[in-house]
Amino acid sequence: GENVEQHPSTLSVQEGDSAVIKCTYSDSASNYFPWYKQELGKGPQLIIDIRSNVGEKKDQRIAVTLNKTAKHFSLHITETQPEDSAVYFCAASINGNQFYFGTGTSLTVIP
Amino acid sequence: NAGVMQNPRHLVRRRGQEARLRCSPMKGHSHVYWYRQLPEEGLKFMVYLQKENIIDESGMPKERFSAEFPKEGPSILRIQQVVRGDSAAYFCASSPPLLGNTEAFFGQGTRLTVV
């Protein structure tokens, strides 16, 4: 089955700096890659996603890149703010029939 | 359009009791996924259901755990004879009945505590 690895497990950045979280996947058939943000005591919220026919997608301060050849995808958050502090999960899916999650990255933005 | 609704939000059970967790998917969604999250750990897949069918239960423990998604009503995750190790947050996600890549949206979770 699919195996998703995520790094780093914890990340601290100064407010205003950028944060990058990286994931790799093993199954070349995976074609949908969502990212979720989970705040304490809440369920994961979808923040951005990318499909295999696209190399990059951007939504305001958040961007995701996908390298199908290398089987890795990354989340980029620019101009970080304290409210960006949360746990972020990447996931890989084949046609949305199953979602395999990374182990999460705890991001702390230091004011 | 309400999001994915899970209830109860918190559930306390004594060892040996049964726990029933409910998940109402978003309107129009017919795919439901259940995940378990232990403290400070990631989301572990348990089961994937469509209406009246279990599509993939490879993440479900072989004993005591079962799930259903009937034609009418919410999806139910049932844990019989709970043990302390079952204490965790259980999340449900739903997605629409479309072929191809589709987003999955999560509920707020049910936090099960076994005492």
Boltz contact constraints between the chains, C-beta under 6 A:
constraints:
  - contact:
      token1: [A, 32]
      token2: [B, 101]
      max_distance: 6.0
  - contact:
      token1: [A, 43]
      token2: [B, 91]
      max_distance: 6.0
  - contact:
      token1: [A, 43]
      token2: [B, 106]
      max_distance: 6.0
  - contact:
      token1: [A, 43]
      token2: [B, 107]
      max_distance: 6.0
  - contact:
      token1: [A, 43]
      token2: [B, 108]
      max_distance: 6.0
  - contact:
      token1: [A, 43]
      token2: [B, 109]
      max_distance: 6.0
  - contact:
      token1: [A, 44]
      token2: [B, 106]
      max_distance: 6.0
  - contact:
      token1: [A, 46]
      token2: [B, 103]
      max_distance: 6.0
  - contact:
      token1: [A, 51]
      token2: [B, 101]
      max_distance: 6.0
  - contact:
      token1: [A, 95]
      token2: [B, 100]
      max_distance: 6.0
  - contact:
      token1: [A, 96]
      token2: [B, 95]
      max_distance: 6.0
  - contact:
      token1: [A, 96]
      token2: [B, 101]
      max_distance: 6.0
  - contact:
      token1: [A, 96]
      token2: [B, 102]
      max_distance: 6.0
  - contact:
      token1: [A, 98]
      token2: [B, 48]
      max_distance: 6.0
  - contact:
      token1: [A, 99]
      token2: [B, 104]
      max_distance: 6.0
  - contact:
      token1: [A, 101]
      token2: [B, 42]
      max_distance: 6.0
  - contact:
      token1: [A, 101]
      token2: [B, 43]
      max_distance: 6.0
  - contact:
      token1: [A, 103]
      token2: [B, 42]
      max_distance: 6.0
  - contact:
      token1: [A, 104]
      token2: [B, 42]
      max_distance: 6.0
